[in-house]
Amino acid sequence: MSISSIILLVEKKNLVGVRVRQARKAAEPPITQSDLIARLQLLDMNIDQSGLSKIENGQRPVADMEVVALAKALKVTEEWLLKGTENPSV
């Protein structure tokens, strides 16, 4: 692993952000950030638009309970959010 790869890993604060965005945009119809926030609120998880944007950009850590709620709201598995297994669907 190169130094630049290690620095990039240290700068990122989560592994799931890119996959959250992928799942939102791949959904039929696509899920907006506002829609995802509303779904999360129904699951008693309060993440505002700024927080969601930071998650998707890797600028904010994601707690384990948030991973579970994001997976439910996006109808993907927690494993896919964390590891990127080939089949994201629940």
C-alpha positions as CSV (number, residue, x, y, z in Angstrom):
1,M,0.0,0.0,0.0
2,S,1.4,3.4,-1.0
3,I,1.8,6.4,1.2
4,S,-0.9,8.3,-0.8
5,S,-3.3,5.4,-0.3
6,I,-2.7,5.4,3.5
7,I,-3.2,9.2,3.6
8,L,-6.5,8.9,1.7
9,L,-7.7,6.2,4.1
10,V,-6.9,8.4,7.1
11,E,-8.7,11.4,5.6
12,K,-11.9,9.4,5.0
13,K,-14.1,9.1,8.1
14,N,-16.3,6.3,6.8
15,L,-16.5,3.4,4.4
16,V,-20.2,3.5,3.6
17,G,-20.7,7.0,2.2
18,V,-20.0,6.2,-1.4
19,R,-22.3,3.2,-1.2
20,V,-25.1,5.3,0.4
21,R,-24.9,7.6,-2.6
22,Q,-24.8,4.6,-5.0
23,A,-27.8,3.0,-3.4
24,R,-29.8,6.3,-3.5
25,K,-29.1,6.9,-7.1
26,A,-29.6,3.3,-8.2
27,A,-33.0,3.0,-6.6
28,E,-36.1,3.1,-8.9
29,P,-37.1,5.8,-8.7
30,P,-33.9,7.4,-7.4
31,I,-34.0,8.4,-3.7
32,T,-33.2,12.1,-3.0
33,Q,-31.3,13.1,0.1
34,S,-34.6,14.6,1.5
35,D,-36.4,11.3,0.9
36,L,-33.7,9.3,2.6
37,I,-33.7,11.7,5.6
38,A,-37.5,11.2,5.9
39,R,-37.1,7.4,5.8
40,L,-34.4,7.6,8.5
41,Q,-36.7,9.7,10.7
42,L,-39.4,7.0,10.4
43,L,-36.8,4.7,11.8
44,D,-36.1,7.1,14.7
45,M,-32.7,8.1,13.2
46,N,-32.2,11.8,12.9
47,I,-29.6,12.8,10.4
48,D,-30.0,16.2,8.8
49,Q,-29.1,17.1,5.2
50,S,-25.7,18.5,6.1
51,G,-24.9,15.3,8.0
52,L,-26.0,13.1,5.2
53,S,-24.0,15.1,2.7
54,K,-20.9,14.7,4.9
55,I,-21.5,11.0,5.2
56,E,-21.7,10.6,1.5
57,N,-18.5,12.6,1.0
58,G,-16.7,10.6,3.7
59,Q,-16.3,13.7,6.0
60,R,-18.4,12.3,8.9
61,P,-18.1,9.0,10.8
62,V,-21.1,6.7,10.8
63,A,-22.2,4.9,14.0
64,D,-23.1,1.3,13.9
65,M,-26.8,2.1,14.6
66,E,-26.7,4.6,11.6
67,V,-25.4,1.9,9.3
68,V,-28.3,-0.4,10.3
69,A,-30.9,2.4,9.7
70,L,-29.3,3.5,6.4
71,A,-29.4,-0.1,5.2
72,K,-33.1,-0.5,6.1
73,A,-34.0,2.9,4.6
74,L,-32.1,2.1,1.4
75,K,-33.3,-1.6,1.3
76,V,-29.7,-2.9,1.1
77,T,-27.7,-5.1,3.5
78,E,-25.4,-3.7,6.2
79,E,-22.7,-6.0,4.7
80,W,-23.0,-4.3,1.3
81,L,-22.7,-0.9,2.9
82,L,-19.6,-1.9,4.8
83,K,-17.9,-4.3,2.4
84,G,-19.5,-3.8,-1.0
85,T,-20.5,-7.4,-1.5
86,E,-21.9,-8.1,-5.0
87,N,-25.6,-8.2,-4.2
88,P,-26.8,-5.1,-2.3
89,S,-30.5,-6.0,-2.0
90,V,-32.0,-7.3,1.2
